[in-house]
Structure formats: structure tokens, C-alpha cells
Amino acid sequence: MLEKNKTIHKVSLEKYGINDAKVRYQLSPEELHNITIEKGQGVEVNSGALAINTGEFTGRSPQDRFIVKDEVTENEVWWGNINIPFDSEKFDKLYDKVTAYLSNKEVFVRDAYACADPAYKLNIRVINEYPWSNMFAYNMFLRPTESELENFKEDWIVVNAPGFMADPEVDGTRQHNFAILNFGKKIALIGGTGYTGEIKKGIFSALNFILPVDKNTLPMHCSANVGEEGDTAVFFGLSGTGKTTLSADPERKLIGDDEHGWTAENKIFNFEGGCYAKVINLSEENEPDIYKAIKPGAILENVIIKDGDVDFDDTTITQNTRVSYPIHHINNIQQPSIAANPKNIFFLTADAFGVLPPISKLTPGQAAYHFISGYTAKVAGTEAGITEPVPSFSACFGAPFMPLHPTRYAEMLSKKMKEAGVNVWLVNTGWTGGPYGVGNRMKIRYTREMISSALEGELENVEYETHPIFGLQMPKECLNVPSEILNPRNTWSDKAAYDQKANQLAGYFKNNFDKFKEYANEEILESCPGNNL
């Protein structure tokens, strides 16, 4: 059903250079769902969710993400192959071409905001070429009330034109797709790609610059939840490590699944109003909250549908199948999405080498080291040419979205962890008993039990042993978890092969950290597992 008694606000786009457009403003998700189907751009699956295909791009394109180099960014941004500079004059010309492309078209406009804490609120106007992109913005950003819309003034705009193809030789892009942040003009310009994740990650990247520089607040690529006693837990991790899955805990209220701020006033707040979860191999048994969230209002991306049902195991289109849904599709949520200082922080890694312990406790120096490292591993088959595990390091567990030098974020995190007296844990949701292809993936029920034990303080009074190569503190026992899996070496039949693989992984850590050494203090450097190599 469509929303009733909704106030109609008229919006002109001429001030943005978009002329004579048919503006469809602030449509409900039901309206956008129906328009998408009417246009033949999506189908409704048996659960009532909308399924769409994002086209050529089924994931972000990091090499085509740019930041305009100007007086605002020149001396602040950590320029390089992650933060690629873009000429301001070329931006203006490309922007004019995109807005000319959107002129005389039907466009979908949404006013929304990021940051659940009112003191950090960032108003956003999103202008989309496609209805389902606008529905994604409804799901993922926070939704203003009718009274808030009356006098809405945007801080940033997102201009999203998937059908516009850039000319690299003329426009200064690498290829026909692009995602460009202009901090001077407060514009996120996206073209040539239908992948919706570029929309939310554009604003996340903007906040990762604004909050530390202007607000003394740490932005974090993490999920978070809170217990009945008000104890907050934060989960850092790259895609595929379990960040969304493990934060959706029926015993705890979900704050958010991907992007948060940690304020100078000692609060955690969600940036977003929704969740964007991977659905590869999704099952109701292992991930009940996400599974049940796939209902009317949810958008499935690049999934295979058979007789109206989604085949979550089919990766014909991509491994990166996704669903977006508003956070209220999860039953147990924190409202508003704000909580106190965390008591526990979990760094999640899917170690395909089968080396790291399933859970270990970190010192402050180790926490800073592993935060800067941001390790996980790619397994065979996930990308062309990968036949055995490959280490993947992403500083701060979110390097593609971090405009500042990683040590800026690490120093802020380390300071806050010490002030809050927080426990930091490294959790391996990857392989045990051998590397990928030999061992097995850690059972999710064991991971949940270990995290629950950490949250309940049950790991405070158990005996620990030190990993000989990584120096990690491994508990010798954990309730409802077989003690033999807590030390990963015990799970390998060939102990010498384990030692060799552990030293190999330590070497990867050391090589990756070389580029950060000159910025790191002695406490962090002493935590390097490669010190004895």
C-alpha cells in the first residue's frame, strides 16, 4: 500500500544544473518498488522483496574512485592509489555533462541524512536516474520526518547517473565509470555504474574526512550492538568476515551493521538507517535475522531467481550478492541508534591460511597494529587467477573509504580504547585444521559462543597461552567450545606444516606493515608478528 496523507513538496533541480526534469520527490519504497517493475528494471520475488541487477558492475571499483584536489583536501588527504586526485576544472566540466544528461529526464530525488546523533547530522539530497537506486537511498540513509522536510537544507548532494558514460580522454577518468568526491563543493558524483554501494560509500568516505578533521570524532567501518546492561560491542571486519552476521544477535540490540562514529563525548552512533548484507550462501539457520529481513521493502542485488525464489548459493552473476533493507526490518534494534562507549571491540578476520586462533585477546599495541593492518584473506575461486589463499590487507578495515592517513585513525582509536578501558579481541571466522582446501571453515556456532563468552566476561578468569609467532593471548578454555580448537596448531595433523604456514603469514604481515613503520610508535612496532623472522 502507498503511504496516505503524505505532504507533497515540490523540488526544483535547476540550481544544480538539471533543467526541465520530471522530478519524482520523496516517493515511498512501495512506489519505487512498483515503478521499478513497471519499467522492467526489476522483479518481485516470492518473499515480496525487489530483485534488481546492477549491470556491468556488481561491486565497487576502487581504481575509479577519485577525490578532487583543492584547497580543502590538498594538505589533508593521504594521496595515492587509494585516494586518487582529480582536477577541479575537469570535475566541473564532467559535472556539467552529467547534469545535462539528467536534464529533461524523469529523476528520483530523496532528502535524507546520515548520523543518528543530532550533533553530527549530515543532510543529504540524493538525485538518482533510476527508481531502485532511490529506494536504496531510502533504505540506507536515515529518514527525516515530515516536519524535518519542511525546512530541509542539504549539506551534501549525491548525483547518481548509472547510464552516463564518461569519455576518459576528455573527462580525466580512468574508464567510463567514476565515483568522485568534491569536498569544496560538497558533491558526490557517480556515473557509469549501477552498483548501489557507491552511493552509501561515497557519503561514508566524506564522513571519514569530515568527522576527524572538523569534529574530533573517529569514523569506523564496523557494526555495533548493545546488551541489556548497556554494554556496547563493536565489530570491525572486511567483507565476508561476519561483521553483519555476528552483530545481528537476538540477545542484543543492533545499533548498525557497517558505519559508526565514536564521539569525543564517549558515544557510539550509527551513520546509516539500514543494512547492506552479503547473501552468498545465506540460510535461515545460520543468519535468521538477515534471512527474515528479506521482505517487501528489501532490495536484492544480482541474485539468481528460480521459480520466484532466490538461490542464495548461485554465484553465476557474482560472489558479491547483496540485500539492502531499512534497519527496522531487524526486530531487535537500538532506537535511536546511539549507545555508550564500547566495552569490547572485535577485529574479525577470515584467515584462509588456517593460522590465526579462533579468538585471542590483544594488548593496546597489538590492537593498534592489527587495526592498521586490517587483515583478511581471499580464497580460491573468488577472483580470476586465485588458486590458493591470498592475504588481503585494508588499513583500518576500510582503506578504500579513508581519505586521511591510516595512522590518524589508528591513533584516535588507540587513545579512545585506553581511555575507555575496552577489551580488544581478534576473532578468526576463517579456516581451522589446515588452510582453505584442506581444513574447514570455523563453525559459526562456535564463533558466536566465543564472542558471547567475551561479552559476558567469562574469558576474564581463564588461563591463556601465548602464540609463539604472533604473540597473541589464546584462552585455553571457553564455554561450549571444544578446547582443542582454541590453539590452531592443535587442529593441524602436520604440526611442521602449521609452523611453516604461520611463519609465511607473519612474513606477509611484516611486508605489508613496512609502509607504516615510520609513522608507528614503539609499542605498535613491538606487536609485529614478523619481528622474529
N, C-alpha and C positions, 0 to 999 in steps of 0.2 A: 504493500500500500504506500501511496505517496503521503508525504507529510502534509497535514492540514494546517490552515491558519498561519502559513508561513509568510512573513513580510517579504515583499518583492523590492529589492534595492536595485536601482539602475546604476550601472558602472560604465564609464567611458574609458576606452583604452588609448585615446588619441595622444594623451600626454606621454605614452610610451612609444609612440610612433606607429601604432597599429590602428589603421583607419578603416572605417566602414565595415567593421567586423560585426557578425551576428553574435552578440555576447550572451552566453548561457551562464548566468551567475549563480553560484552557491546552490547548485542542484543537489538534491538528496542522493544518497547512494542508490536508492531504488530507481530513480530517474536515470542516473548514469548507467546503471546495470542494463536497463531496458533499451536505452539509446545505443549502447554498445552492440547489443544483439540485433537491433533493427538495422544497424549499419553493416552487419556481417563481420564485425571485428571480434566477436567472442561468442561463446555458447554457455548455456546454463547446465551444470552437471546435476546429478541426482540429489546431491546434498543441498542444492539451491545456490551454491557458490557460482561465481562467474569465472570461466576459464578463458584466458587470452594467450596469444603468442606474441612475444616481444619482437619477433622478426630476426634480422641478421645477428643482433647482439643479445645474448642470453645472460650476460654478466657485465660488470663494469669493464671499462677499457682504460686502465691506468696510464698508458702511454699517450692517451688523448685527453688527459685532464690537465688544465692549464690554470695559472694564476696571473692576472695582469700585473706587470711590474710597474709600479708607480711610486709616488712619494709616501704612500701609506705602507706599502709592502717591501720596498727595496731593501731596507736595512733590518727587517724583522724576519722575513721568510727564509727558511733553510732551502735555498735553491739547489736544484739537482735533477736527477732523473725521476724523482717523486713529485717535487714541486717545480714544474716546468714553466719558465717565464713566457709571457705572451705580451706582445707590443700593444700599448694602449690605443694607438691610432688604428691598428688593424682590428682591434676589438670593436671600436666604434663603427667601422665600416661593415664588419660582419654582423654586428647587432642591427644595423640599418637594413641589411639584406634579409635577416630573419624576420624582422617586424614587417617589412614589405611583403614577405612571403605569407605572413599570417593575416595581412590586411585583406578585406573582402571575403574572409573565410568565416565559417562558424568556429568559434573558440570557446573554451570552457574555463571559467575563472573562479578561483576559490580564495577567500580570505581565511587565513588560519594563523596559528602561532606555534612557536617552539618554546620549550622551557616551562615546566609546571610551576616553578617558583615565580610568583608575580614580580619579584625584584629583578629577575633576569629575562623576563618575557621578550621575545623577538617576534614582532608581527611580520607575516609573510603574505604576499599576494602571489598566487601561482596561476600562470596563464598557460593552458595546455591546448595543443592541437587535437588531441584525442580524448574522448569521454572517459575511457578507462584509466588514463593517466591522471585525470582529475579525481576520479574515485579513489585511486591510490593515495593522492594527497589528502583526501578526506580521512582515509584510514590511518595514515602515518603521522600527520601533524595533529596538534591539539585544536579542538573545535570551539570557536568563540560562541558565546550566547548571542541571542538576537540583540540584546542591549549593547553588547560589545561591538556588534557590527554597525550600529548606528553611526558611530564616530570613528570608524576604523581608519587608522593611518599606518600604512605599511612601512616597515624598516628596511625590508629587502624584497626584491621581486625575483621570481623564478620564471624564465621564459623557456618553454619546452616545446620544441618543434621537431618531432622524430622524422617527419617527412622531408625536412630541408637537408640538402646535401651540400656540404662546403666544397669549394674548389681549393685544394691545398696550395697550389702555386700562387693563387691570388689572395687567399684568405689567411695564410700563415698557419694553417692547421697541418697535422701530420697526414691525415686522410680525411674522408668526408664526414666523419663523426667527431664530436667535440663536446666537452663539458668545461666551461670557463668561469672562474670566479673573478669578479671585479670588485675589490673591497672599497675602492674610491667611490664607485657609483652604486655599490650595494646591489649588484645584479649577479644572478647565476644564470648563465646562458647555455642551453643544452640543445644540440641538434644532431640529426643523422642517426640517432639510436632510440629505440623504443624501450630499452631496459629501464624500468621504473626506479630501480635502485639509485640511478644517477641523481634523481630528484632529491631524495632524502639525504644522500651522502654529500650533495652539494651544500646543503644547509648545515650538516654536521661539520663539514670542513670549515665553513665560515665561523661557526661557534668555536671550533678548536683554535682559531686565531683570536676571536673577539674576547672570549672569557679569560684566558690567561693574561692577555695584554691589557685589557681595559677593566676587568672585574676581579682580578686576583682569585679566580675560580678555576679548578682543574677539570677540564673536559675528559671524559673517559669512554672508550669503546668497550662497554661492559653491560651485562644485565645485572639486576639487583632485586632482592626481595627482603621481606621483613617478617620476623616472628611475632608471636602473640605478646612477648615481653618487650617489643620494640627494638629487638636486636637486628641490625641490618647486615646483610651479606651482599658482597659484590663479586661478580664472576667475569673475569677477563678471558678472552679467548678468540682465536681466529675462526673463520667459517669452518664448520664441521667438527668443532671440538666439544660441542654440547652446551654452549652458552645459553641458548634459548631453552633447550630441553631441561637443563638442570635447575634453571631459575623458576620454571613452572612447577612449583612444589605445592601439592594440595594442602600441606600443613603450614604453609607460609604465604603471605600476601605478595603478589607480584607488583613491584614498582615499575619495572620496564625491562625490555629484553635486549637493548642494544646500545643506547646512548644516554649518558648521565653526566651531571656536573656535581662536583664536591666543593661546597662553598667555603668561604672564609668564616662563615657563621656556623660551620660544622653541620651542614645538612647535605643530604643526597637528594637530587631531583632528576626526574626523567625529562629528556628533551622532547619526547615524542608522545603521540596519542594512540599508537598502535604497535603491532608486532609484524616482523617480516622474517618468517621462518623458512628454513630449508625443509622440503618434504620428501627428499630422497629416502626411500625405504621406510617411510612413515608407517607406524602401526598404532592402533588404539591401545594395545597392551603396553608398549614402551613409552608412548608420548600421548597420553589420553587428553590432556588439556589442549594441545595443538590440534589433535585429530577432531575434537568436538568443536573447535573454533571455526572449522571449515563448513560454513553455513551461509545463508543469504547475507550479503554484505562483504564476504571474503572474496579475494581475487586470487585465483591460481594462475601461475605463470609457467608456460612451456611444459605442461604435463601431457601425458598420453591418456586419452579417454577411450574406454571400451564399454559400449552399451550404456553410456551415461555415467559410468563410474570411473574414478581415477585409478590408473595403475601406477602406484607410487614407486614401484621397483623398476619401471621402464625408463631408461635414460637415453632413448632414441634421439631426443632433441638436445638434452643437456644433462649433466650431473647436477647442475645448479637449479633444479626445480624449486619453486618458491610459492609461498602463500602470504598475502598481507591481509590483516584484519584489524579492526579497531580493538583497543585493549579491553573494552568491556565484553568482548567475546570470551574472555577468560573469566571464570566465575569469581575467583579469589584474588581481588586486586586491591591495592592500596589507593584510597581516594582522599585527597588528591595524591598525585604520585610523588610524594615527598616523605623523607624519613630522616632519622638522626644519623650521626657518624657510624660507619660500619664497625662491627666488632670482628668480622672475619672477611678476608679477601682471598679469593681462589683464582689462581692462574691455571687455566685449562690448556692442555696440550694433547693432541692426538699423535703420540710418538709411534710412528710406524716401524722404528728400529727395535722396539720392544725392550728398551734400555731403562727408561725412567720409572721410578716407583709409582704405584697407583695413587699414593698420597705421601707427601713429605712436608715437613714444616721448615720455613725459611727464616733466616736471620734478616735484619733490615738490609744488610749489604747484599745478600743473595736475592732479596725481593727486588731491589733496585736493578740488579744485574739481569734477572730474568724478565723484568718489565721492559728494560731497554732491548733485550734480545728478542722477545716476542716469538718464541719458537713453537712450531708445529711441523708436521711432515706431510708431504704429498705421497700418495700411494700409487702403485702401478695401475694404469688404466684411466686415471683421472685426467691426464693430458697426453697428447700425442708424444710418443718417444720416451715416456716414463715407464721403465720396465722393473725398477726396484725403488725402494723408498728414497725420497729426496728431501733433505732438510729445507724448511721454509722459515725464514726469519722476517718478522714485520715489527719494527720498533714500536713499543707502547701498545702492542697488539692491535695496531691500526695505522701503520705508517702511511698508507695511501691517502689518509684523511688528515694528516698532521702537518700544518704549514710551518710550524716552528721546529727548531732543532729538538730531537727526541730527549736530550738531556734536560731541556727546560721542563718538560712534563715529568720526567723521572725525578728531578729534584723536588718538584711540588708534591709528587706522590710520597716520596720518602719522608719529607717533612711532616706531611699530614698523618702518615702511618705512625710515626714516632709520637706525635702529639696525641693521637687517639689511642695509642697502645694496642693497635689492631694486630690480630694473628694473621699471618700470610701463609698460604698453603699452595704447593704445586701439585696439581692433580693430573695424572696421565689417563685420559679416556681412550688411549690407543691400544697398542698391542702388548701382549704378555705371553711368555713361553717361547718367544722367538720373534723375529721380525715379520712384517707382512708377508704372507705366503707360506709361513712356517707356523707361527704362533696364532693366537686367536685374539679377537677384539675383547677388551675388558668388558665384562658383563655390566650392563647399566645398573642393575640392582645392587651390585657391589659398590659401584661409584656412589650411588645415592646413599648407601649405608655409611660409607666413609665420610661423606660430606655431612650427613646428619650427626655423626659422632663428633665431628669437629665443631659443628654449630652448638651441640648440647654440652660441650666442654668435656666430653668423655675421653678425649685424647690428651687431656692435660696431665693425667696421672698415670700414664702408661710408660713403659720403658721404650727408649729409642735406640737405634743403632745408626751409625754414620755410613753413608755410601762412600766407598773408598776412592772413587774417581770424581764424583760430582759434589761430595761433601754435604749431601742432603741428609736431614734427620728423618729416618723412617720409623714409624711406630712398629713395635713387634706384635701388637695385637690390636684388633678393632672388632667391636661387637657385630656379630652376624656376617663376618668376612673371614674366609679361610686364612689363617695366619701365614701359610706358606706362600701366598701371593704378594704379601706386603714388601718382601725383598725380591725385586725382579730377577736377581741372579738365581734364586731358588727355583724359578719356574722354567729355567732352561736346562735341558738334558745335557747339553755340551757347555760346561762352565767356561772353558777356554774360549769358545766362540762368543759367549756373552762378554767376556772381558775385552776381547778384540773389538766387538761392536760398540761397547761403551766408550772405549778409547777413541774409536773413529768418530762417534758423535761428539765427544768432548773436543776433538780437533775442529769439527765444524763450528761449534760454539766459539772457540778461540779465534778462528779465522774471521767469523762474522763480526766479533767484537773489536777487532783491530781498528776499525774506522771510528770507534767511540772512545778508545783508550785515552787520548789526550784530554778528553772532557770529563773523565771519570775520576772520583776520589779513590783513596787507598782502600777504603772499606769495600767499595764495589769491585775494584781490581782483584782483591784477595778472594772474591767469590767466584772467580773464573774457573770453571772445571778443567780448563786446559793448562793450569799452572804447572802441573807435574809432567807435562809432555815435553 
